[in-house]
Amino acid sequence: MLKETDFKKMFISQDEINNNTYGKQWSTKELTSDGRVINWHRMLRLQASRAIDAINSWKFWKNKIMADDDNRVLVEFITIWSSLMSEMIRKRGVKKGYKKSYKAYIAAQKSSKYKKKTILELLEEMQRLSLMNKTPLAPFFILIEKHELFNATNLYKHSVGKTILKQFRLDNGFKEKKYRRVWSGNIEDKTILFNLIQSNPFLDKKKIYKELERVYNATTL
């Protein structure tokens, strides 16, 4: 069970990395520092589609039913949460955003509204609400509890971890197009981060950054 202070930390980290990535005007002008329009709802719907695509059991046209790509599904859950936080910050600011989200999280635990929906149905419900410019917090909080490999504690760890990775990208030439997102064994960096946190749940921010640095430098040669 997450505390309000956990939400506060996640929202502060998300706001900081958005400022570093897009410029401080991102939440007020809805533009990047180079003038591109930011649309978190559209981003969220794309991320939900990627999560749906990683769930193979529904693909009736396939000759062989493949196992779900669980790592990819869970990585997309984290990116969805980043978009949800960013949209809440844009609409309400950091403080009101995390307080409202925490209340939605507590309410979702007590509500039976979305409990009978499958993971696929919850992802589609999020897309439906997003198309109506509604921030789909409640179905998301039910979603993360339904997946057998995920929970709210993982949400916190990976949310903070993702902001560390984004900062690591910036520090290693992301904006200058010098950064490589695919590392050792043709694995994308966000999957490496995910595996790192799963196998080392007690790593702090500095140690996660140092471990990313070690792996990245070892594969740049």
N, C-alpha and C positions, 0 to 999 in steps of 0.2 A: 504494500500500500504506500503510495507516494504522499509526501507531505507538501504543504503549500510552499515551504522553503525550497523544495526540489524544483517546483515549477518556476519559482523566482530565479534560481540558478540557471535553468535551461533557457528561460526567456532573455536573461541578461547576456548569456553566451551567444544566443542567436542574434540579438541586436548588435553585439560587438562585431561578429563576423560579417553581418550584412553591411555594417558601416565600413569595414575594411575592404569588402569586396566591391560594393556598389557605390560607396560614398554616403555621407550622412544624410543626403537629401532623399534617399530611397523611400523612406517612410512618409514623407510629406508631399513630395512631388511625383512619387511613383515612377521615377526614372533612375537609370543607372548614371554614373558619372559621365558617361559618353553619350547620354541622351536617349538611350533605348527604353521603351516602355516596359514596366514590370507588371506582370499579371500573375498573382499567386494562385488564383483559382484555376487558370489554364494550366499552370505548372502542376497543381494538385491532380487535376484530371488525367494528365499525361502519366504521372507517377502511379496513379491507381490502375491505369491501363497496363502499365508495365508489370505491376504486381499480378494482375489477372492473367497476363500472358505467361507468367512464371508458374502458374498453377495449371498443371498439365491434365489433371483428371477430368476436366470438363470438355476436352478437345475430342469430340465424338468422331471427327473425320480421320483421326489417326488410326493406322493399322494396329499399332501397339500402344497400349497405355503406358506412358512413362511416369516415373516418379516426379513429384513436384520439385522444383528447384528452390528448396527451402531457404537457402542463403540469400538468393536473389529476392525472394518474397520479403524476407525480413529487412533486407537493405532498403527496399522500396518503402516499407512501413516507416522507416526512419526518415527518408526523404519527404514522405507525405507529412510527417509531423513537423519537419522544418518549415514546410510551406504553410501549414496551419498556424504555427507560431508567428511566422512572418506576417501573415494576413491579420492576425489578432493585434500584433504590434502596430501595423499600419492603421487599423481601424481605431484602436483604443489606447495605444502607447504601451510601454512595457508593464508598468504596475497594474493598470486596469486589465491588460491582456492576460497576465498570468493569474490574477485573482479570478477573473471570469472563467478561464480555462480550468482552474482547480475546482471551482464550483460545479462546472459541467462534468468533470471527472468523478466527483463524489456522487452527483445525481445519477450518473450512468450506472454506478455500482448498485444503486437502489431500484432503478427502473427496469421494467420487463419489456419495454417498447421494442428493443432490437434483439433481444436475447435469442429468439427463435430463428433469426436469419443466419445463413451460412456466411463464410468468409467472402465468397464471391458476391453474394447479395449485399453484404455490407459495403464492399468496395463500390458496387454499382449505386448503392444508395448515397454514398458520399459524392459520387459524380453527379447524381441527380440534384442533390441539394446545392452543390457548387454551381451548377448551371443556373440556379436561381439566386446566385450571389449570397447563399447562406453558408456559414462556416460549419462544416459537419463534424463538430467535436464529439457529440454523443456516439454516433456509429463508429467513429475511430476508436474511442476508448473501449467499446465492446469488442471491436475487432482485435485489438492487441491481446485481450484476455482469452480470446477464443483459440488462437493459434497455439498448438501444443508446445512449441519451442520458444514462445515469447511471453512476456508479461510486462507489467508496469516498471519493474525494476530494470529490466533490459532496456526499456524505452529511455529511462534516465541515463544509463551508462552510455548507450549508443548515441543519444542526442548530443551529449557533451563531447563524446568522441568525434562525432561528425564535424563539430565546429573546430576541433583541433586539426582534423585533416584538411579542412578548407584553409585554415591559417597556414598549415604546412605547404599547401599548394601555392599560396601567395608568396611565401618565403622562398620558394624554389622556382620562381619564374613563370607562374601560371599566366599572368597578364601579358608577359612578354612572349608567350607561346613557346617557352623553353621546357616547360614541365611535361613529364611523361606520366599519363594516367594509368598506363598498363605497365606492370612491373614484372617481377620474376614469374616465369612459367605462363606468360600471357594472362595474368590475373589483374583485374582492375583494382586500383588503390582502395576503393571503398569496401571491396570484398576482403582485402588484406586487413584493413582496419577492423572490420566485423569479426574476422577470425581471431585477431589479436585480442580484442576485448572479451570474446567468448572464452578464450583459453586463459586469459589473465584478468579476471574480474576485479582485482584489487589494485590495478595499476592507477597511479594518479596522473594528472594532466601532463606534468613534466616528463614522466617515464613513458607515457604513450607517445609523446612527441619524439623523444629520443629513440624509441624503438622504431618508429616510422622512418626516422632519419637513417638509422642503421641499415634497415632493409633496403631503403631507396638507394643509398650510396653503394650498397653491395651489388646492385643490379644496374648501375649506370655505366659500368665499364664495358 
